[in-house]
Amino acid sequence: MGLKKGSPDILIFFAVMILLAVGIIMVFSASYYDTLDKDPYYYLRKQLFWALLGIVTMVFMMRINYFRLKPYINTAFAVTLVLLVLVLTPQFGVEVKGSTRWLDLGFTRLQPSEIMKLCLILYFAKNLTRKGSDITSLISGLGPYLLLIGLVGLLIMKEPDMGTLLAILAPTMILLFAAGIRWRHIALLGFSGLLALVALIVQEPYRLNRIVGYLDPWAHASKEGYQTINSLYALGSGGLFGMGLGNSRQKLDFLPEQHTDFIFAILGEELGFIGAFFVILLFAVIAWRGYRIALTCPDSFGSMVALGITSSIVCQAFINIGVVTGLLPVTGISLPFISYGGSSLLFSMISIGVLLNVSRFSHSP
C-alpha cells in the first residue's frame, strides 16, 4: 500500500490512557470492601496486569500496518466461532452466576465474545469492501452477512449474554448501513430485530422481569428494580463534586456488580457529576476522533475498520451508562477501559491499537 504513514491520533491515545487510569483507580476503590477480609488488592493486581498487557498489545497493533491483518481475518473469525462453541461445552465452559461465557485456560479465563466483537468488525470491513461486493441485493448480497450475525447471535444467546449481543449487533448494523444497504432492507431488519427482541424477552421470565423493573423500579424495589434504584442512589449521593474517592456507601454490599457492570455508579458517587461528565467527555473525544478518522481515511477498508471499532466502543459505553442511569433495562455489559474484566479490557485495547494504526494513514488534523 502506497499510503503515507503519519503519527497516531494523540487525542484518542490520551483519552484511552486517562480512562484506563481512572478505571484502575475505580476498580480498586469499588472492590476494596468486598475483599477486605481476604486480599483487598486482588482485583487491583489483576486489573493492573491486564492494563499493562493491554498497553503492550495496543502499541504492537498500532505499529503493524492494518492491511497486513487482511489475510488472517477469515481464519481469526473462524477460530473465534469455534471458541464460542467450546464455551457451551461442559469440558471447557465456566459458569458464573447462571451464565457460561468464559473458557478455562488454567492460568486465566477467556471470554470469546469479547474477541468476536473485533473479529466480526474486521470480517465485515474486509468483505464489504472487496471488489464485486453488492450489499444492495437482499439474498446474494445482504443474506450471507445476516446468516453470520444470526449464527454469532445464537451462540452468544446460548450463554446467555444479551448485553454483549447488543454491543456486537450495533456496530455491524452501522457497517452494513455504511456499505450501502437499501432503506427498505433497513426497515425490514429493524422490524425483524424488534420481533426477535420481544421473543427473547418473552422466552425467559428473568428478562421480562427486568423490563418490568425498568418501567417502574420503585414498585419492585426489593427485586427487579433493586440494582437500578441503588445505582440511582449512588449517582444522586455524589452530587456535583462527589463524596470523595473511596467514600462510596453503595459499594458496601448495597449495589451488586459494583466493580464491573455498575462501576460508573460508584464513580459518580465518589467523583460526582464532574467526574462522571469528564468520563463521558473522554468517550465523546474517542467518538469524534474515531469517526473523523473513518471519514478521512483514504481507503475503504481502513475507513470501515475505524467506523466499526469506534461504533463498538461508543455503543458499549452508551449501553452501560444508559443501564446505570436507568435509561435502559439492566443488562450485563462492561464500561470499556473502566470496568473490571481481563478479556474486555485486553481486546478493547487491541481494538484501539488497530484504530490508532488506521489513524496513521488518515488525513485527520
N, C-alpha and C positions, 0 to 999 in steps of 0.2 A: 504494500500500500504506500503510495507516494505522498501521504499527508504529512504536513509539517507538525512536529511534536513541540508542545509548549509546556508550561507549568500547570500542575493540577489546580483545581479551583480551591483557593485558600480559604474562602468563606465556608464552604462545606466542610473542609478539613477541620477548621477550628470549631465550628458548630458541633460536629460529631465528638470531638475531643472534650469539649465542655460538657456535653450531655453524658459522656462516658464517666467523667469525673464526678458529676452530680449523682449519677447512678450508683457508683461505688460508695459514695458517702451515704446516700439514702438507703441502700441495701443494708449497710451496717447499722444505721440508726433504726430502721424498721424491724430488723431481725434480732437485734441485741437482746431484747427482753425474752423472747421465746427460747433462746439458747443460753440464758444466763446460768442455769443450773448445770449445764454440760460444758459447752465451749462457745462463749459469746462471739468469738472471732471466726467461727466455722464458715458462715456464709460470706464474710468479708474475704477470707483467704481464697475461697473458690471463685468468687466474682473477680478478684484481682488476677487470678491465674487466667481466666477466660478473657479478661480485658487485655492483658499483655499478649496473649496468643492472638487475640483479635487484631491488635495493632500491628503485629508482625505480619499476619496474613493480609491485612489491608494494604500495607506498604508493598508487599510482594505482588499482589494483584494490581496495584497502582502502576507498577513498573513494567508489567508484561503487556505488550500490545494486544488489545482486546480482540483483534482479528485472529490472533493465534489460538483463541479459545474455540473458534468455529468447528474445527474437526472433531472436537471432543464433546460437543454439546449433546448430540444424539445419544452417545454412549452414557454420559452422565445422567441424562434423563431416564434412560432405561434402567440403569443401576439403582437410581433413587426409587423407581417404581417397584423394583424387587424388594428394596428395603421397607417400603410401605406395606408390602405383603408380609414380610417377615415379622413386622411389628404385631400382626394379628395372630401369629402362631404362639402357642404356649411355651415353646422351647426358647424363643428369643424375646418376645414381648414382655414388658414390665408394666404391671397395672398399678396405678396410683390414683386413689380417690375415685375409683369406678371407671377410669379411662386408661386405655392401653396405647400410649403414644410414644413410648421410648424403647430403644433396643439396649439390652445389657451387654456392654463390651468388656465387662470385668473391671477395668480401671475407671470407667465412667459410663454415663448413659448418653445415647444419641437420639435426637428427635428427627426422624427422616422428613417429616412435614416441613420443618424449617429449611431443609436442603431443597425440597421441592419448590418452595417459593421462588428461589433464584433460578433453579433449573428450568422451570416452566416459562419464566420470563425470557431466558436465553433461547430456549427452544422456539418459542413463538417469534421472537425477534429475528432469529435466523431464517425460519421457514416462511414467515410473512413477507420477507424482503428478498426472497430468492427469485431468480429470473423465471417468469412464467406463472408466478403465483397469482391466482384470481380469487379474491375473497368475496367477490360480489355474487358468486354462484352459491346457492344455499346447499346443494348436495355435494358437488365435487370440490367447491372452494371452502366454504364455512364448515361443512359437515365433519371432516376429519378432526378439526380443532375442537368442535363440540364433543365429539366422542372421547377425545383425550381429557377434556375438562370433566366430563361425566365419569370417566374411569378414576381419575385422581380424586374427584369429589366423593365417589362411592367408597374408596379405600379410607379416606380421611373420616368420613361419617361413620365408618365401622369402628373407629377407635373409641368413642366418638369425639369429634372436635370441631364444632360448628364455627367457633371463633376463627380458627386457622383457615377453615374453608372459605369464609367470607374474605379474609385477608389475601387469599390466593385468587379468588374469583374477581375481585375488584380490579387489580392491575391487568389481568388477562383480558377482561372486557374492554378496558381502556385501550389496550394494544389492538384489539380487533376493530374498535371504532376508528383508531388512527390509521389502520390499514385500509379503510375504505368500505367497511361493511354497510350494506344498504339500510336505509332508515326503517323500512318495513321489517327487515330482519331484526333490527334492534328492538322494535316494538314486540315482535314475536318472542324474542329471547327474554325481554322484560316480563311479559305476561307469563311465559313458561316458568321463569325463575320464581315469580311470585307464587304460582301454584305449587311449585316444588317446596318452597319455603314453608308455606302453610301446611303441606303434607308432612314435612319433617317435624313441625311443631306439634301437630295433632297426634303424630305417631308415638311420641314419647311424652308421658304425663309431666315429667320434670321440666320439659321445655315449655309446655303450656302454662305450668305454674309460674315460670319465670316471666312470661308475658303478663299474667295476671298481677304478679308482684310489681312489674314495671308500670302498669297502668295505674295502680293505687298501692304503693308500697306501705303507706301508713295503715291501711286496712289489714295488712299481712305482715305486721312489724316483727313478729317472732319467727316467721318462716321465710316466705319468698321475698319479702321486702327488707329482710334483715341487713343484707350487705349494702344495699342502696342507701338505706337510712343511716347506717353507721358511717358510710362513705361521705354522705352529705353533712353529718355531724362534724366529721374531721375537717372538711373544707370550710364549713361555717365557723368552726372554732379558730381557724387560722387567721381570720380577719385580713387586714391589709398587710401586716408585716410578719405574721406567724407567731407561734408560741415559743419559737426558738428551737434550734437544732437539738434533737434528742428528747424534746419535751412533749411529744405526742401522747395523748391519753388513749386514743382509739386503738393504738397498736398493743395496748395492754389487754389482750385477749377479747377485745370487742369486735374488731374488724378482721375477718378471715382473709387470707392471701395478702397480707399487708406488705410483704416484700416482693410479691410477684405481680399479680394482676391489678391490685389496688394500691400500688406504691405511690401513684400520683395523688391519692387522697392524703397519705401521710406527708408527702412533700408539701401539699397545700396547707396542711395543719401546722407544720413546723416552720415553713418558709413563707406562708401567707400567700395572698393574691399576687404580690410582687414576684415571689419565687415561681409560682405556677405560671404566671404570664410570661416570665423570662424563658421557661422551658418551652412553652407554646411558640414563642417568638423564634427560638432556635430551630424548631421544626419548620416554621414558616420560611426561614432562611434556606433550609435544605430544599423545600419545595420550590422556592423562587429560583435558586441557582440550578437545581436539577432540571426543571422544565426549561430553563433558558439554555442549558447545555443541549437538551433534546432538540430545541428549535435551531440552534446554531451549528450542530454537528454536520459536517459536510457529507457524511454517508448515511444511508438509510438504516443500516444495521446498528451503528452506534447510536443513532437517534432513537431507535426503538428500544435499545437496551437502557439508555438513560431515562426514557419515558417510563418504562416498566419498573425499574428499580426505584425511581423517585416516587411513583404512584404507590408501590408496595409499602414503602416506609411511611409515607404520609397517610395512606388509608389505615394502616395498622395503628398509627398514633391516634388518628381520629376516632377509630372504634374504641380503643382503650379509654381515652379521655371521655368519650361520649358515655361509656358504661359507668365510669367513676362519678361523673357529674349527673347521672340519672337521665341523660338524654336518650340513651339506648338501653335495651334489656341486657341483663347481666349475661355475659358470655366470657369464657376463659381465653383471654388474649393478652400478651405482654405488651408493655410500653417499650419500643425499641431503644436500646442503649442504656436504659434506666432500670427496668425490671430485672430481678434475679433470674438467671437461666443461662446455662452454658451454650446450648445449641443455638438458641435465639440470638444471643449476643455475638457468637462467633460468625454466624452466617450473615448477620446484619452488617458486621464489619467487612466481611468479604464482599458483600454487595456494594458497600460504599467504596471499597478499593476499585472495583470494576467501574463504578460511576466516575471516580476521580481519574481513572485511566482514560475514559471516553472524553473527559473534560480537557485532557492534554491535547486533544486533536480538534476541539471545538474552537470557535472564534468568539467565545463569550468574554467580554471585558470584565 
